[in-house]
Amino acid sequence: MKILNRLVGKAMGTFVAQGVSIDDEGRLCLPDGLTPDRVQRFIELCVGRSYPNPRDAMHDLFSRVGVNAKAVAMLNDVVHEDGDLDMSAVAHHWRSMAGALGSFHEIPSRFRDFLVNDLALADPSSSNLEEAVISTRRNAASRLGCEADWDQILDLPDGISALTADWRESSGEPA
């Protein structure tokens, strides 16, 4: 169990600095009030397709933004469909996870770059994922003319689709 705790601690060190954590029940806690369900909805609107669950949405986006394919495959082994961490799977796959730590550490910066550079919704001065998510919420709300609240933003699917159309076109997705 010590090895598992140390591994999870190392893997999470970079994420915590970016505003991401895992609670005592293994639930993923994302920055700025995002939940796995909200992230799924945001990704669906950005990409223009539906996903059966938050895990599939996040992993597809991670692949699209250049996260190492082995890391994405490893995440599929240790993350439940609802986006929460499966601690028994982590224990089972701890050797593979240890080998993928470097790739896991890319995820927050790749997602930050997606918000800043690809979608141009987050301020370029955002130094980490948490700042980029907060900035994205505020900038999207300003452009959509609504409250800076994730649920209100996500209730405007046509608006989000319009805000992300340039990225979809440049990535080969239907606008």
C-alpha positions in Angstrom: 0.0 0.0 0.0 2.9 2.4 0.6 4.0 2.0 -3.0 0.5 2.7 -4.2 0.2 5.8 -2.0 3.6 7.1 -3.1 2.7 6.5 -6.8 -0.7 8.3 -6.5 1.1 11.1 -4.7 3.7 11.5 -7.4 1.1 11.3 -10.1 -1.1 13.8 -8.4 1.6 16.3 -7.4 1.5 18.0 -10.8 -2.2 17.9 -11.0 -2.7 19.5 -7.5 -0.6 22.4 -8.5 -2.9 22.8 -11.5 -6.1 22.8 -9.3 -7.0 19.1 -9.8 -7.3 16.6 -6.9 -8.9 13.3 -5.9 -11.0 13.2 -2.8 -11.0 10.4 -0.2 -13.6 8.4 -2.3 -11.5 8.6 -5.5 -13.7 11.3 -7.1 -12.0 13.6 -9.5 -12.1 17.2 -8.2 -11.5 19.6 -11.1 -10.7 23.3 -10.9 -13.3 26.1 -10.7 -16.3 23.9 -9.9 -16.0 21.7 -13.0 -17.3 18.2 -12.6 -16.7 15.3 -14.9 -20.3 15.8 -16.2 -19.7 19.5 -17.0 -16.3 18.6 -18.6 -18.1 16.0 -20.8 -20.7 18.5 -21.9 -18.0 21.2 -22.6 -16.0 18.7 -24.7 -19.0 17.5 -26.5 -19.9 21.1 -27.5 -16.3 21.8 -28.5 -15.8 18.7 -30.6 -19.4 18.5 -31.9 -20.1 14.9 -31.0 -21.6 13.0 -28.1 -19.8 10.6 -25.7 -21.3 7.9 -23.5 -19.5 9.1 -20.4 -17.1 11.7 -19.0 -14.1 9.3 -19.2 -14.5 8.8 -23.0 -14.9 12.5 -23.6 -11.8 13.4 -21.6 -9.7 10.6 -23.1 -10.7 11.6 -26.6 -9.8 15.2 -26.0 -6.5 14.2 -24.4 -5.7 12.2 -27.6 -6.7 15.2 -29.8 -4.4 17.6 -27.9 -1.4 15.4 -28.0 -1.3 13.5 -24.8 0.8 10.3 -25.2 -1.4 7.4 -26.4 0.1 5.1 -23.8 -1.0 7.5 -21.0 -4.5 7.7 -22.5 -4.7 3.9 -22.6 -3.5 3.7 -19.0 -6.1 6.2 -18.0 -8.8 3.9 -19.6 -7.6 1.2 -17.2 -7.7 3.2 -14.0 -10.6 5.7 -14.5 -14.3 4.8 -14.1 -16.7 5.8 -16.8 -18.0 8.6 -14.5 -14.5 10.1 -14.4 -13.5 8.9 -10.9 -10.3 7.0 -10.1 -10.5 3.3 -9.6 -8.1 2.7 -6.8 -8.2 -1.1 -7.1 -7.2 -0.7 -10.8 -4.4 1.7 -9.8 -3.1 -0.9 -7.4 -3.3 -3.6 -10.1 -1.6 -1.4 -12.8 0.9 0.4 -10.5 4.0 -0.7 -12.5 2.5 0.6 -15.8 1.4 3.8 -14.1 4.8 4.4 -12.7 6.2 4.2 -16.3 3.6 6.6 -17.5 4.1 9.3 -14.9 5.9 11.6 -17.3 3.0 11.4 -19.8 0.4 11.9 -17.0 2.2 15.2 -16.1 1.6 16.5 -19.6 -2.2 16.3 -19.3 -2.8 19.6 -17.3 -0.5 21.6 -19.5 -1.9 20.1 -22.7 -5.5 20.9 -21.5 -4.3 24.4 -20.5 -2.8 24.9 -24.0 -6.1 23.7 -25.6 -8.0 26.4 -23.7 -5.5 29.1 -24.4 -4.1 28.4 -27.8 -6.6 26.1 -29.6 -9.9 27.6 -28.4 -8.5 31.1 -27.6 -11.0 31.2 -24.7 -8.5 31.5 -21.8 -6.1 34.4 -21.3 -2.6 33.7 -22.6 -1.3 34.9 -19.2 -2.9 31.9 -17.5 0.1 30.1 -16.0 -1.7 26.9 -15.1 -4.8 24.8 -15.8 -6.8 26.3 -12.9 -6.2 29.9 -14.1 -7.0 28.8 -17.7 -10.3 27.2 -16.6 -11.3 30.3 -14.6 -10.4 32.5 -17.5 -12.3 30.3 -20.0 -15.4 30.5 -17.8 -15.2 34.3 -17.6 -14.3 34.9 -21.2 -17.0 32.5 -22.5 -19.6 34.1 -20.4 -18.6 37.5 -21.5 -18.8 36.5 -25.2 -22.1 34.6 -24.7 -23.7 37.4 -22.7 -24.5 35.3 -19.7 -23.5 34.9 -16.0 -20.0 33.5 -15.5 -21.4 30.2 -14.3 -20.6 26.9 -15.9 -24.2 25.6 -15.9 -25.4 28.8 -17.6 -22.6 28.7 -20.1 -23.3 25.0 -20.9 -27.0 25.8 -21.4 -26.0 27.8 -24.5 -24.8 25.0 -26.8 -25.1 27.0 -30.0 -23.0 29.7 -28.5 -20.2 27.4 -27.3 -20.3 25.7 -30.7 -19.8 29.0 -32.4 -17.0 30.0 -30.0 -15.1 26.7 -30.8 -15.9 26.5 -34.6 -12.5 27.7 -35.7 -10.8 25.0 -33.7 -13.1 22.3 -35.0 -12.4 23.4 -38.6 -8.6 23.5 -38.0 -8.7 20.1 -36.4 -10.7 18.6 -39.2 -14.0 18.3 -37.2 -17.2 19.5 -38.8 -18.0 23.1 -37.9 
